[in-house]
Amino acid sequence: MIKWPWLGVSALLWASESPGERAYVPPRAQDPMNQIVVQEILPTLDALFGLVAARSMDTTMDDVPVFRPRTESQRDRFLPGKVALGFSQVLVARRDDPAFERRYLEKYKSIVKMMLAPDGDPGNAMPNDTWGIYYYVAAIHKLKTAALLDRPSPAIDSLDLSVLREQNDWRSFVYYPGEKGVDPSLYYTLKGSLPTNYYGVAFGVAAFRELLQWDDRKEAHSDRLLEKMVYHYAKYGGARHWSDETAGQRRFDRYSVLLIAEIAQRFIAARREKEFLGYVHPDFPDLKLADVLRQSVEFILQLANVSGNGFNYGRSLGPYADTAALEVLSAAAYLSRDGSRPGLLSSEETQRAYAFATRVTAKLADFWIDRRWISSPSGEPVAAFNLWTKGRRPDAYRGKHRILGDNLSLLLQVIYTNDIWNAIGFKDQRPMQDESFRKGLKQLERYKLVTFSKAQPEQPASLQYDAATLVVRDGERVLSLPLVNGGPSLYRYNAYFPVPQSTSMLDGAPDQDWPQLLAQFTLDDGSILLPVSFFKDITGSADRPEEYRLTYRQDSLCRVSGETPIEDARIRVKTSYRFAPGEIVREDSYAVAESVGVRHLMMQFATYSGEPQLNARRQAVRFESGAIRSIEVAGLGMAVVDDVSRNESYNTPNGALRTRVTWTAGPLVLRPEHPITITWKLRYRRSS
């Protein structure tokens, strides 16, 4: 045991270990993936189709008017495409129904007309942007492939199809050759401030338009858009070409791992997978898309767990954290299906990937789908993905006004990734036994430091920093320590903080800036500084077989002011982490070159754990229930504990946090001759 003398005798009485918690395992983790989809996912999609077909423009879900938003800012501008693609899946699945035309086809046709001319007004067509465009052209391609556009009574009338062809074009959000008033240097670049993953969206739209013969394949628009996306990988993605959504500001998160899989899925959908495997960018011959996908596979497999949890830090988490694993693993499995690409996914890895993907699918059906939430026209409950109640809270980007669109997105992701596993021989196949799966997980590295990018001193200022994530496997728990920059608008939020994150144990709160496990300095001049964003010399080493030490420095703290992080060199910090089974210790040593007045210093810890008990000196807290055992702090004042279970600012994608602990200090003066050290030790129950 590490001795912390400032905690007093009472803390030593807390040393006894209680049994670890049992890890959540989805009830259907051992069932075939396809049976889960057929029995749980497809009926949910069917029910939503029936809901919209019955209520049309007046459809509501949990009192949210999905087609008549209360304000224009609440309009889901991807919704028409998602509706078209989601319900096209219903048509394809039900085309053998004896009453297909009456029950499904005519209703689908009516829904399309409703979105093109709400309340009969074609001048008021529902907006459908970017991702919505991709979904719509994918829907049309699906219907065409299923021969549902060429029949006497087509799923979409020819006049409506002409309108949709004009509306659903990548050129609406990408500068294109010949566009009036546009400099040729801007051709094939994104309009506005769209993040770089939208190059993948544009590529997908262009590829489908070429398949539909709406654009001439010889003009190679999809190829040019792909080149733009890969160029961004090469310029800002470090030596291994991870995707940075920003222009080199080191936002490496779920999208960095997922984007290459989305691109692979677009190639697969367009029947161009051989191009993906052999693709070489004309300016970057060392960048191979298959290699980029492989590193995403390695990242996802390192996160694999018995609970079916996916990514655990950054934005757009909740069920999307889990479906990211489905997309990455299914794409790699399909592209290596003939055994010729063992470097992408070996046969043994494929079995483990299918087992993990099945657990993810089972978790989505059990945890995320709420079966008694939405009412049908007849008053019967309709199952639906629930990101918004039960203490759950997504980013503002996935606000409840998107309730139908997000349900359709998630259902589609589960369905088409299952289709891929079916296509490569896993239909109705049970995953490996639980014991074998757990045995395989134990073979994974206990600690894995994934380097996204290293500082490049000769490059612009934004590239002179490191970015990495440490993945920690401890029992059945998986933790991530993200040392990245959230970048514009997100750097200040604790979902991107350089502190341990772990699904349902250590979760950040979307769009919230309360200082989780970080010291927040409020200076005498009102400036607020945090130790985020500007990492240098990230170094990790295994001191002992079960322990890991990680260090880095920040020559400047980050001034929280406006949309982008600002370096403030008045305070610098050296940070060390030590990880051991069931325990994490962080130590920060803050120093200054000149004296700095600090009006207020604060750190918080918010947790799902409950029944807190303070030690005698009020610097440590033990929790009688929940995953966290205790947290102990040195270098700050006494702890104050309060209940935040009804405070929505402390709601996470996975539920409401229960308890908040706050430590404060100040006013004080930081002096060059007296660096200050703040240390915390967190102990948690190891699950099994």
C-alpha positions as CSV (number, residue, x, y, z in Angstrom):
1,M,0.0,0.0,0.0
2,I,1.2,3.5,-0.8
3,K,1.3,5.6,2.3
4,W,-0.3,9.0,2.1
5,P,0.6,10.7,5.5
6,W,-1.7,13.7,5.1
7,L,-4.8,11.4,5.2
8,G,-4.5,10.5,8.8
9,V,-5.3,7.2,10.6
10,S,-8.9,7.0,9.5
11,A,-7.9,6.6,5.9
12,L,-5.9,3.5,6.7
13,L,-9.1,1.8,8.0
14,W,-10.4,2.0,4.4
15,A,-7.7,-0.3,3.0
16,S,-9.8,-3.6,3.1
17,E,-10.8,-4.9,-0.2
18,S,-14.4,-5.9,-1.0
19,P,-15.2,-8.3,-3.8
20,G,-15.1,-6.7,-7.3
21,E,-18.4,-5.9,-9.1
22,R,-19.8,-8.3,-11.7
23,A,-19.4,-6.8,-15.1
24,Y,-22.6,-6.2,-17.1
25,V,-23.1,-8.8,-19.8
26,P,-25.9,-8.4,-22.3
27,P,-28.5,-11.1,-21.9
28,R,-28.2,-12.2,-25.5
29,A,-24.4,-12.1,-25.7
30,Q,-24.3,-15.8,-26.7
31,D,-27.1,-15.7,-29.3
32,P,-26.4,-15.4,-33.0
33,M,-26.1,-11.8,-34.1
34,N,-28.6,-12.3,-37.0
35,Q,-31.3,-13.6,-34.6
36,I,-30.9,-10.6,-32.3
37,V,-31.3,-8.3,-35.4
38,V,-34.3,-10.2,-36.7
39,Q,-36.1,-10.5,-33.4
40,E,-35.2,-7.1,-31.8
41,I,-33.9,-4.6,-34.3
42,L,-36.1,-5.2,-37.4
43,P,-39.3,-5.1,-35.5
44,T,-38.3,-1.7,-34.1
45,L,-37.8,-0.4,-37.6
46,D,-41.1,-1.9,-38.7
47,A,-42.8,-0.2,-35.8
48,L,-41.3,3.2,-36.6
49,F,-42.4,2.8,-40.3
50,G,-46.0,2.1,-39.1
51,L,-45.8,5.1,-36.8
52,V,-44.8,7.5,-39.6
53,A,-47.2,5.9,-42.1
54,A,-50.1,6.4,-39.7
55,R,-49.4,9.9,-38.5
56,S,-47.5,11.4,-41.4
57,M,-46.6,15.1,-40.8
58,D,-48.1,14.9,-37.3
59,T,-45.8,12.1,-36.1
60,T,-44.5,12.6,-32.6
61,M,-42.1,10.6,-30.5
62,D,-42.2,11.3,-26.7
63,D,-44.0,14.5,-27.5
64,V,-41.3,15.6,-30.0
65,P,-42.9,16.7,-33.4
66,V,-40.4,15.1,-35.7
67,F,-41.5,16.7,-39.0
68,R,-42.9,20.0,-37.6
69,P,-40.1,21.3,-35.3
70,R,-41.1,23.9,-32.8
71,T,-38.2,26.1,-34.0
72,E,-36.2,26.0,-37.2
73,S,-33.0,25.4,-35.2
74,Q,-34.5,22.1,-34.0
75,R,-35.0,20.8,-37.5
76,D,-33.1,17.6,-38.3
77,R,-31.6,18.4,-41.6
78,F,-30.6,14.8,-42.3
79,L,-34.1,13.4,-41.6
80,P,-35.5,12.9,-45.1
81,G,-32.6,10.8,-46.2
82,K,-32.6,8.7,-43.1
83,V,-36.4,8.1,-43.4
84,A,-35.9,7.2,-47.1
85,L,-33.1,4.7,-46.4
86,G,-34.5,3.3,-43.1
87,F,-37.9,2.6,-44.6
88,S,-36.4,1.3,-47.9
89,Q,-35.0,-1.5,-45.7
90,V,-38.5,-2.3,-44.6
91,L,-39.6,-2.5,-48.3
92,V,-36.7,-4.9,-49.2
93,A,-37.4,-7.1,-46.1
94,R,-41.1,-7.3,-46.7
95,R,-41.3,-7.5,-50.5
96,D,-42.5,-11.1,-50.3
97,D,-45.5,-10.2,-48.2
98,P,-48.8,-11.1,-50.1
99,A,-50.2,-7.6,-49.3
100,F,-46.8,-5.9,-50.0
101,E,-48.2,-3.1,-52.2
102,R,-50.9,-2.1,-49.8
103,R,-49.1,-2.5,-46.5
104,Y,-45.7,-1.2,-47.5
105,L,-45.2,0.1,-51.0
106,E,-48.0,2.7,-51.2
107,K,-47.2,3.9,-47.7
108,Y,-43.5,4.4,-48.6
109,K,-44.5,6.3,-51.7
110,S,-46.7,8.5,-49.6
111,I,-44.0,9.2,-47.1
112,V,-41.6,10.3,-49.9
113,K,-44.2,12.6,-51.3
114,M,-44.9,14.0,-47.8
115,M,-41.3,15.0,-47.4
116,L,-41.0,16.5,-50.9
117,A,-44.3,18.5,-50.5
118,P,-45.3,18.9,-46.8
119,D,-49.0,19.6,-46.5
120,G,-49.1,19.4,-50.3
121,D,-46.7,22.4,-50.8
122,P,-43.7,21.4,-53.0
123,G,-42.2,24.9,-52.3
124,N,-41.8,23.8,-48.7
125,A,-39.8,20.6,-49.2
126,M,-38.0,19.4,-46.0
127,P,-34.3,20.4,-46.0
128,N,-32.0,17.5,-46.5
129,D,-28.3,18.2,-46.1
130,T,-24.9,16.4,-46.3
131,W,-25.5,13.1,-44.5
132,G,-29.1,13.3,-45.4
133,I,-28.1,13.4,-49.1
134,Y,-25.9,10.4,-48.6
135,Y,-28.7,8.4,-47.0
136,Y,-31.2,9.4,-49.8
137,V,-28.9,8.3,-52.7
138,A,-28.2,5.1,-50.8
139,A,-31.9,4.5,-50.4
140,I,-32.5,5.0,-54.1
141,H,-29.7,2.7,-55.0
142,K,-31.1,0.0,-52.6
143,L,-34.5,0.3,-54.2
144,K,-33.1,0.2,-57.7
145,T,-31.0,-2.9,-56.8
146,A,-34.0,-4.6,-55.4
147,A,-36.0,-3.8,-58.6
148,L,-38.5,-1.7,-56.6
149,L,-38.1,1.3,-58.9
150,D,-38.6,-0.5,-62.2
151,R,-42.0,-2.2,-61.5
152,P,-45.3,-0.9,-62.8
153,S,-46.0,0.7,-59.4
154,P,-42.5,1.9,-58.3
155,A,-41.5,2.8,-54.8
156,I,-40.8,6.4,-56.0
157,D,-42.7,8.0,-58.9
158,S,-40.6,9.1,-61.9
159,L,-41.3,12.7,-61.4
160,D,-40.4,12.5,-57.7
161,L,-37.2,10.7,-58.7
162,S,-36.2,13.5,-61.0
163,V,-36.6,16.0,-58.2
164,L,-34.6,13.9,-55.9
165,R,-31.8,13.5,-58.4
166,E,-31.5,17.2,-58.6
167,Q,-31.7,17.8,-54.8
168,N,-29.4,15.1,-53.6
169,D,-26.0,16.1,-54.9
170,W,-22.5,16.3,-53.3
171,R,-22.1,19.7,-55.1
172,S,-24.5,21.3,-52.5
173,F,-21.7,21.1,-49.9
174,V,-18.5,20.8,-52.0
175,Y,-17.1,23.3,-54.4
176,Y,-17.2,21.7,-57.9
177,P,-15.5,22.3,-61.2
178,G,-17.2,25.0,-63.2
179,E,-19.1,26.5,-60.2
180,K,-19.6,30.1,-60.9
181,G,-17.3,32.5,-59.1
182,V,-15.2,29.7,-57.5
183,D,-11.4,29.7,-57.8
184,P,-10.2,26.4,-59.3
185,S,-8.0,25.8,-56.3
186,L,-11.1,25.3,-54.2
187,Y,-12.6,22.6,-56.4
188,Y,-13.5,19.5,-54.5
189,T,-13.0,21.2,-51.1
190,L,-15.8,21.4,-48.5
191,K,-17.9,24.5,-48.2
192,G,-18.3,26.4,-44.9
193,S,-16.7,24.9,-41.8
194,L,-17.7,21.2,-42.2
195,P,-15.3,18.8,-40.4
196,T,-13.1,16.7,-42.6
197,N,-15.2,13.5,-42.2
198,Y,-17.6,15.1,-44.6
199,Y,-15.2,14.3,-47.4
200,G,-16.2,10.8,-46.7
201,V,-19.8,11.7,-47.0
202,A,-19.2,13.5,-50.3
203,F,-17.3,10.6,-51.6
204,G,-20.2,8.2,-50.8
205,V,-22.7,10.5,-52.5
206,A,-20.5,10.8,-55.6
207,A,-20.0,7.0,-55.7
208,F,-23.7,6.3,-55.5
209,R,-24.5,9.0,-58.1
210,E,-22.1,7.3,-60.5
211,L,-23.6,3.9,-59.8
212,L,-27.1,5.4,-60.5
213,Q,-25.6,6.9,-63.7
214,W,-26.6,10.3,-62.5
215,D,-22.9,11.4,-62.9
216,D,-20.5,10.1,-65.5
217,R,-18.0,7.8,-63.8
218,K,-15.4,8.9,-66.4
219,E,-15.4,12.4,-64.7
220,A,-14.0,10.7,-61.6
221,H,-15.7,13.0,-59.1
222,S,-15.6,10.3,-56.4
223,D,-11.9,9.8,-57.0
224,R,-11.1,13.5,-56.6
225,L,-13.1,13.7,-53.3
226,L,-11.3,10.6,-52.0
227,E,-7.9,12.2,-52.8
228,K,-8.9,15.3,-50.8
229,M,-9.8,13.2,-47.8
230,V,-6.7,11.1,-47.9
231,Y,-4.6,14.2,-48.3
232,H,-6.0,15.4,-45.0
233,Y,-5.0,12.1,-43.4
234,A,-1.5,12.5,-44.7
235,K,-1.0,16.1,-43.7
236,Y,-2.5,16.1,-40.2
237,G,-2.7,12.5,-39.1
238,G,0.9,11.9,-37.9
239,A,3.2,9.2,-39.1
240,R,0.4,6.6,-39.0
241,H,-2.2,8.7,-40.7
242,W,-4.9,8.9,-38.1
243,S,-7.8,11.2,-39.0
244,D,-7.8,14.6,-37.3
245,E,-11.2,16.3,-37.9
246,T,-9.5,19.7,-37.5
247,A,-6.7,21.3,-39.5
248,G,-4.0,19.8,-37.3
249,Q,-5.3,20.8,-33.9
250,R,-5.2,17.1,-32.7
251,R,-8.8,16.2,-32.3
252,F,-8.3,12.5,-32.2
253,D,-11.4,10.8,-31.0
254,R,-14.1,8.3,-32.1
255,Y,-14.2,9.7,-35.5
256,S,-10.5,9.2,-35.9
257,V,-11.0,5.5,-35.5
258,L,-14.3,5.3,-37.3
259,L,-13.8,7.4,-40.5
260,I,-11.7,4.9,-42.3
261,A,-14.3,2.2,-41.7
262,E,-17.0,4.5,-43.0
263,I,-14.9,5.0,-46.2
264,A,-14.4,1.3,-46.5
265,Q,-18.2,0.8,-46.0
266,R,-18.8,3.3,-48.9
267,F,-16.5,1.3,-51.1
268,I,-18.2,-1.9,-50.2
269,A,-21.7,-0.4,-50.9
270,A,-20.4,0.9,-54.2
271,R,-18.9,-2.6,-55.1
272,R,-15.5,-1.0,-55.3
273,E,-13.7,-2.8,-52.4
274,K,-10.7,-3.9,-54.6
275,E,-10.0,-0.2,-55.2
276,F,-10.0,0.4,-51.4
277,L,-7.5,-2.4,-50.8
278,G,-5.2,-1.2,-53.6
279,Y,-5.6,2.5,-53.2
280,V,-2.5,4.7,-53.3
281,H,-2.7,8.5,-53.2
282,P,-0.7,10.1,-56.0
283,D,1.2,12.4,-53.6
284,F,1.5,9.9,-50.7
285,P,2.5,6.5,-51.9
286,D,3.3,5.3,-48.4
287,L,-0.3,5.9,-47.2
288,K,-2.4,2.7,-47.8
289,L,-6.0,2.7,-46.8
290,A,-5.9,-0.9,-45.7
291,D,-3.1,-0.1,-43.3
292,V,-5.2,2.8,-41.8
293,L,-8.1,0.4,-41.4
294,R,-5.9,-2.1,-39.7
295,Q,-4.8,0.3,-37.0
296,S,-8.5,1.1,-36.3
297,V,-9.1,-2.6,-36.0
298,E,-6.3,-2.9,-33.5
299,F,-7.7,0.0,-31.5
300,I,-11.2,-1.4,-31.4
301,L,-10.0,-4.9,-30.5
302,Q,-7.9,-3.4,-27.6
303,L,-11.2,-1.9,-26.3
304,A,-13.1,-5.2,-26.5
305,N,-14.9,-6.3,-23.4
306,V,-17.6,-8.6,-22.1
307,S,-20.2,-5.8,-21.8
308,G,-20.3,-4.7,-25.4
309,N,-19.0,-1.2,-24.6
310,G,-17.3,0.7,-27.4
311,F,-15.5,4.0,-27.5
312,N,-15.3,5.9,-24.2
313,Y,-14.2,9.5,-24.6
314,G,-15.0,12.5,-26.8
315,R,-18.2,13.5,-28.5
316,S,-21.1,11.7,-30.0
317,L,-21.0,8.7,-27.7
318,G,-23.9,6.8,-26.2
319,P,-25.0,4.1,-28.6
320,Y,-22.7,5.6,-31.3
321,A,-19.7,4.7,-29.1
322,D,-20.8,1.1,-29.5
323,T,-21.8,1.1,-33.2
324,A,-18.3,2.4,-34.1
325,A,-17.0,-1.1,-33.2
326,L,-19.6,-2.7,-35.4
327,E,-18.6,-0.6,-38.4
328,V,-14.9,-1.0,-38.0
329,L,-14.9,-4.8,-37.4
330,S,-17.5,-5.6,-40.1
331,A,-15.6,-3.6,-42.8
332,A,-12.4,-5.4,-42.0
333,A,-14.1,-8.8,-41.9
334,Y,-15.7,-8.3,-45.3
335,L,-12.5,-7.1,-46.9
336,S,-10.5,-10.0,-45.6
337,R,-13.3,-12.6,-46.1
338,D,-11.4,-14.8,-48.6
339,G,-8.4,-15.2,-46.4
340,S,-6.1,-13.2,-48.6
341,R,-5.8,-10.3,-46.2
342,P,-4.7,-11.9,-42.9
343,G,-2.8,-8.7,-42.1
344,L,-6.1,-6.9,-42.0
345,L,-8.0,-9.4,-39.9
346,S,-6.8,-12.9,-39.3
347,S,-9.2,-15.9,-39.1
348,E,-8.7,-16.0,-35.3
349,E,-9.3,-12.3,-35.0
350,T,-12.4,-12.6,-37.1
351,Q,-13.9,-15.0,-34.7
352,R,-13.1,-12.7,-31.8
353,A,-14.4,-9.7,-33.7
354,Y,-17.7,-11.4,-34.5
355,A,-18.0,-12.4,-30.8
356,F,-17.4,-8.8,-29.7
357,A,-19.7,-7.3,-32.4
358,T,-22.4,-9.7,-31.2
359,R,-22.1,-8.5,-27.7
360,V,-22.3,-4.9,-28.9
361,T,-25.5,-5.7,-30.9
362,A,-26.9,-7.5,-27.8
363,K,-26.1,-4.5,-25.6
364,L,-27.8,-2.1,-28.1
365,A,-30.9,-4.3,-28.0
366,D,-30.9,-4.6,-24.2
367,F,-29.6,-1.3,-22.8
368,W,-30.2,1.3,-25.5
369,I,-33.6,0.2,-26.8
370,D,-36.4,1.2,-24.5
371,R,-39.4,-1.0,-25.0
372,R,-42.1,0.9,-23.2
373,W,-41.3,4.5,-24.1
374,I,-43.0,5.6,-27.3
375,S,-46.8,5.2,-28.0
376,S,-48.1,3.9,-31.3
377,P,-51.4,5.3,-32.8
378,S,-53.2,2.4,-31.1
379,G,-51.7,3.3,-27.8
380,E,-49.4,0.3,-27.7
381,P,-45.7,0.9,-26.8
382,V,-43.2,1.2,-29.6
383,A,-39.6,0.2,-28.9
384,A,-37.0,2.9,-29.7
385,F,-33.4,3.9,-29.0
386,N,-33.4,6.1,-25.9
387,L,-30.5,8.6,-25.6
388,W,-32.5,11.3,-23.8
389,T,-34.2,10.1,-20.6
390,K,-33.3,7.9,-17.6
391,G,-30.5,10.4,-16.8
392,R,-29.0,10.0,-20.2
393,R,-27.8,13.0,-22.0
394,P,-26.1,13.3,-25.5
395,D,-24.3,16.2,-27.0
396,A,-26.4,19.1,-28.2
397,Y,-25.7,17.8,-31.8
398,R,-27.8,14.8,-31.0
399,G,-30.5,16.7,-29.2
400,K,-34.0,15.1,-28.7
401,H,-35.3,17.0,-31.8
402,R,-33.3,14.3,-33.7
403,I,-35.1,11.4,-32.0
404,L,-36.5,9.8,-35.2
405,G,-33.3,10.5,-37.2
406,D,-31.0,9.0,-34.6
407,N,-33.2,6.0,-34.2
408,L,-33.1,5.3,-37.9
409,S,-29.3,5.9,-38.1
410,L,-28.6,3.4,-35.3
411,L,-31.0,0.8,-36.6
412,L,-29.4,1.1,-40.1
413,Q,-25.9,0.7,-38.7
414,V,-26.9,-2.4,-36.8
415,I,-28.7,-3.9,-39.8
416,Y,-26.1,-3.3,-42.5
417,T,-23.2,-4.5,-40.4
418,N,-25.2,-7.6,-39.6
419,D,-25.8,-8.0,-43.3
420,I,-22.1,-8.0,-43.9
421,W,-21.5,-10.8,-41.3
422,N,-24.3,-12.7,-42.9
423,A,-22.7,-12.3,-46.3
424,I,-19.4,-13.8,-45.2
425,G,-20.8,-16.9,-43.6
426,F,-21.8,-15.9,-40.0
427,K,-25.6,-15.9,-40.5
428,D,-27.3,-17.5,-37.5
429,Q,-23.9,-18.6,-36.1
430,R,-23.3,-18.5,-32.4
431,P,-20.3,-16.5,-31.2
432,M,-17.5,-18.2,-29.4
433,Q,-18.3,-19.4,-25.9
434,D,-18.0,-16.9,-23.1
435,E,-15.1,-18.7,-21.5
436,S,-13.1,-18.6,-24.7
437,F,-13.9,-15.0,-25.3
438,R,-12.8,-14.0,-21.8
439,K,-9.6,-16.0,-22.3
440,G,-8.9,-14.1,-25.5
441,L,-9.4,-10.8,-23.8
442,K,-6.8,-11.7,-21.1
443,Q,-4.2,-12.1,-23.9
444,L,-4.6,-8.4,-24.8
445,E,-2.0,-5.9,-23.6
446,R,-2.7,-4.6,-20.2
447,Y,-1.5,-1.2,-21.2
448,K,-1.3,0.1,-24.8
449,L,-0.2,3.7,-25.6
450,V,-1.5,4.6,-29.0
451,T,0.4,7.6,-30.5
452,F,-1.7,9.7,-32.9
453,S,1.0,12.3,-33.7
454,K,4.3,13.5,-32.4
455,A,5.5,17.1,-32.1
456,Q,7.1,18.5,-35.3
457,P,9.2,21.5,-34.2
458,E,9.7,22.7,-37.8
459,Q,6.0,22.8,-38.5
460,P,3.4,25.5,-37.6
461,A,2.6,26.0,-33.9
462,S,-0.5,23.7,-34.0
463,L,1.7,20.7,-34.9
464,Q,4.3,21.2,-32.2
465,Y,2.6,19.0,-29.7
466,D,2.0,15.3,-29.0
467,A,-1.3,13.5,-29.1
468,A,-1.9,10.0,-27.8
469,T,-4.4,7.8,-25.9
470,L,-3.5,5.2,-23.3
471,V,-5.8,2.2,-23.2
472,V,-5.8,0.4,-19.8
473,R,-7.3,-3.1,-19.3
474,D,-7.9,-4.0,-15.7
475,G,-10.0,-7.1,-15.0
476,E,-13.1,-6.6,-17.2
477,R,-12.8,-2.8,-17.1
478,V,-11.4,-0.8,-20.0
479,L,-10.2,2.7,-19.4
480,S,-8.8,5.4,-21.8
481,L,-6.6,8.3,-20.9
482,P,-7.0,10.7,-23.9
483,L,-4.1,13.2,-24.4
484,V,-5.6,15.0,-27.3
485,N,-7.1,18.5,-28.0
486,G,-10.8,18.7,-28.4
487,G,-10.1,21.6,-30.7
488,P,-12.5,24.4,-31.7
489,S,-15.5,24.5,-29.3
490,L,-14.8,21.1,-27.6
491,Y,-11.4,21.6,-25.9
492,R,-13.1,23.0,-22.7
493,Y,-15.4,20.0,-22.2
494,N,-14.5,17.3,-19.8
495,A,-15.3,14.5,-22.3
496,Y,-11.9,15.5,-23.8
497,F,-10.0,16.1,-20.6
498,P,-6.7,14.3,-20.1
499,V,-8.2,12.2,-17.3
500,P,-9.2,8.5,-17.2
501,Q,-12.5,7.8,-19.0
502,S,-14.4,4.5,-18.7
503,T,-17.9,3.6,-19.7
504,S,-20.3,3.6,-16.8
505,M,-17.5,4.2,-14.3
506,L,-15.6,7.4,-15.3
507,D,-17.8,9.2,-17.9
508,G,-17.5,12.8,-19.0
509,A,-20.7,14.9,-19.4
510,P,-21.4,16.1,-22.9
511,D,-20.9,19.9,-23.5
512,Q,-20.0,20.5,-19.8
513,D,-16.9,22.2,-18.6
514,W,-16.9,21.5,-14.8
515,P,-13.3,20.5,-13.9
516,Q,-13.4,16.7,-13.6
517,L,-10.2,15.6,-11.9
518,L,-8.3,18.7,-13.1
519,A,-7.2,21.8,-11.3
520,Q,-8.9,24.9,-12.7
521,F,-7.1,28.2,-12.0
522,T,-9.0,31.5,-11.9
523,L,-6.4,34.2,-11.9
524,D,-6.6,37.6,-10.4
525,D,-7.3,39.1,-13.8
526,G,-10.2,36.8,-14.3
527,S,-8.5,34.4,-16.7
528,I,-9.5,30.7,-16.3
529,L,-6.7,28.2,-17.0
530,L,-6.8,24.4,-17.4
531,P,-4.0,21.9,-18.0
532,V,-5.4,20.7,-21.3
533,S,-4.6,20.7,-25.1
534,F,-0.8,21.4,-25.3
535,F,1.0,18.2,-24.5
536,K,4.7,17.5,-25.0
537,D,7.0,14.6,-24.4
538,I,4.3,12.0,-23.8
539,T,6.2,9.0,-22.4
540,G,4.9,5.7,-21.0
541,S,6.7,2.8,-19.4
542,A,5.8,-0.4,-17.5
543,D,7.6,-0.1,-14.1
544,R,6.4,-3.5,-13.0
545,P,4.3,-6.2,-14.9
546,E,1.0,-4.8,-13.5
547,E,2.0,-1.2,-13.2
548,Y,2.4,1.6,-15.8
549,R,3.8,5.1,-15.5
550,L,3.0,7.9,-18.0
551,T,4.5,11.4,-18.0
552,Y,4.1,14.5,-20.1
553,R,4.6,18.3,-19.7
554,Q,2.8,21.4,-20.8
555,D,4.9,24.6,-21.1
556,S,1.6,26.5,-21.1
557,L,-1.8,26.0,-19.6
558,C,-4.9,26.5,-21.8
559,R,-6.8,29.7,-21.3
560,V,-10.5,29.0,-21.6
561,S,-11.7,31.9,-23.7
562,G,-13.8,31.6,-26.8
563,E,-14.0,28.8,-29.4
564,T,-10.3,27.8,-29.6
565,P,-7.7,27.0,-26.9
566,I,-5.2,29.7,-26.2
567,E,-1.8,29.0,-24.7
568,D,-1.0,30.9,-21.5
569,A,2.6,30.5,-20.5
570,R,2.2,32.1,-17.1
571,I,1.8,28.7,-15.5
572,R,3.4,25.4,-16.7
573,V,3.0,21.9,-15.4
574,K,4.6,18.5,-15.3
575,T,2.2,15.6,-15.0
576,S,2.7,11.9,-14.0
577,Y,0.2,9.1,-13.9
578,R,0.7,5.7,-12.3
579,F,-1.7,2.9,-13.0
580,A,-2.0,-0.3,-11.0
581,P,-4.7,-2.8,-10.5
582,G,-7.8,-1.0,-9.1
583,E,-5.8,2.2,-8.6
584,I,-4.8,5.4,-10.4
585,V,-2.5,8.2,-9.1
586,R,-2.0,11.5,-10.8
587,E,0.6,14.1,-9.7
588,D,0.8,17.7,-11.2
589,S,3.7,20.0,-10.4
590,Y,2.8,23.6,-11.3
591,A,5.5,26.2,-11.7
592,V,5.8,29.8,-12.8
593,A,8.6,32.1,-14.1
594,E,7.1,35.2,-12.4
595,S,4.6,35.4,-9.5
596,V,1.0,34.8,-10.5
597,G,-2.0,35.8,-8.4
598,V,-4.7,33.1,-8.2
599,R,-8.1,34.1,-7.0
600,H,-9.6,30.6,-6.9
601,L,-8.4,27.1,-7.5
602,M,-10.9,24.2,-7.8
603,M,-11.1,20.6,-8.8
604,Q,-14.2,18.3,-8.9
605,F,-14.9,14.6,-9.1
606,A,-18.3,13.5,-10.1
607,T,-19.2,9.8,-10.0
608,Y,-22.0,7.3,-10.3
609,S,-21.0,5.9,-6.8
610,G,-23.0,6.8,-3.8
611,E,-23.1,6.7,0.0
612,P,-20.0,8.9,0.4
613,Q,-18.1,9.2,3.6
614,L,-15.5,11.8,4.4
615,N,-12.3,11.0,6.3
616,A,-11.5,13.0,9.5
617,R,-9.4,15.6,7.7
618,R,-12.0,16.0,4.9
619,Q,-9.5,15.5,2.1
620,A,-10.6,12.0,1.1
621,V,-14.0,10.3,0.4
622,R,-14.9,6.7,0.5
623,F,-18.0,5.4,-1.4
624,E,-20.0,2.5,0.0
625,S,-21.7,1.7,-3.3
626,G,-20.8,1.8,-6.9
627,A,-17.6,1.2,-8.9
628,I,-15.4,3.8,-7.2
629,R,-14.0,2.9,-3.8
630,S,-12.4,6.2,-2.8
631,I,-10.7,9.3,-3.9
632,E,-7.9,11.0,-1.9
633,V,-6.4,14.5,-2.7
634,A,-3.4,16.4,-1.5
635,G,-2.5,20.0,-2.3
636,L,-6.0,21.5,-2.1
637,G,-8.4,22.4,0.7
638,M,-11.1,20.3,2.4
639,A,-13.6,18.3,0.3
640,V,-17.2,19.3,0.0
641,V,-19.6,16.5,-1.0
642,D,-23.1,17.0,-2.5
643,D,-25.7,15.0,-4.5
644,V,-26.0,15.9,-8.2
645,S,-28.3,13.1,-9.3
646,R,-31.0,15.7,-10.2
647,N,-28.6,18.1,-11.8
648,E,-28.7,17.7,-15.6
649,S,-25.2,19.2,-16.0
650,Y,-24.0,15.9,-14.5
651,N,-25.9,13.6,-16.8
652,T,-23.7,11.5,-19.1
653,P,-24.6,9.5,-22.2
654,N,-24.9,6.4,-20.0
655,G,-26.9,7.9,-17.1
656,A,-26.9,10.4,-14.2
657,L,-23.9,10.9,-12.0
658,R,-24.8,10.7,-8.3
659,T,-22.2,12.4,-6.2
660,R,-19.9,15.4,-6.6
661,V,-16.8,16.1,-4.6
662,T,-15.3,19.6,-4.7
663,W,-11.9,20.7,-3.4
664,T,-10.9,24.4,-3.5
665,A,-8.0,26.7,-2.5
666,G,-7.1,30.3,-2.7
667,P,-6.7,33.1,-2.9
668,L,-2.9,32.5,-3.2
669,V,0.2,33.6,-5.1
670,L,2.3,31.2,-7.2
671,R,6.0,32.1,-6.8
672,P,9.0,30.9,-8.9
673,E,10.7,29.6,-5.8
674,H,7.7,27.5,-4.6
675,P,6.1,25.2,-7.2
676,I,2.9,23.6,-6.0
677,T,2.0,20.0,-6.3
678,I,-1.6,18.6,-6.5
679,T,-2.0,14.8,-6.2
680,W,-5.0,12.5,-6.3
681,K,-5.4,8.8,-5.9
682,L,-8.5,7.1,-7.2
683,R,-9.3,3.5,-6.2
684,Y,-12.0,1.5,-7.9
685,R,-13.6,-2.0,-7.7
686,R,-12.2,-4.3,-10.4
687,S,-15.1,-6.1,-12.2
688,S,-15.0,-9.7,-13.2
